Every structure is written in C-alpha cells, then in structure tokens.
Amino acid sequence: MSEAAEESQSRAALWTELTEARARLRELEVANDTTRRIDIAVGMLMARRRYSEAQARGALQQMSLGSQRMIRDIAEEIIRTA
C-alpha cells in the first residue's frame, strides 16, 4: 500500500472515531439532562407531597406505568406545571 493510501485510510479511521465520539457525547449529554430533569421532579414531589426520595421515585415510576409514558416525560410535565 502506498504512503498516500495509508494516510488516507488513517484519516478515514480517525474521522470515523471522531464521528462516533461526537455521537457518544450527544448521548451522554441527553442522558445527563434527563437525569437532572428527573431529579428536579423528584425534589418537587418530595417538597409538595412530603415524600421520601424513594417514594417520589416510585411515584414517578407508577405515573409512567399508568400512563405508558416515559419517566422523563412525566418529569417534564411535573416541572412545567409547577
């Protein structure tokens, strides 16, 4: 393989790694934001209803199961209606 071909292949591999790393970063940012929003909703339930953290998280899970919606969507609704 020529030097130019090897360099091209190396650049393509680096580009693939960079693209995958950026995608993973976006996934982690979304996961972090989701966790933060759920934690805010848990805190709001704890304050409003005087729940323990476990009770508040359980309430979110029950609301999610009962409505067949994602917990993060329930959390957003709790935050929005505060």
Sequence and secondary structure as in RCSB ss.txt:
>XXXX:A:sequence
MSEAAEESQSRAALWTELTEARARLRELEVANDTTRRIDIAVGMLMARRRYSEAQARGALQQMSLGSQRMIRDIA
EEIIRTA
>XXXX:A:secstr
  HHHHHHHHHHHHHHHHHHHHHHHHHHHHHHHHHHHHHHHHHHHHHHH   HHHHHHHHHHHHHHHT  HHHHH
HHHHHT 
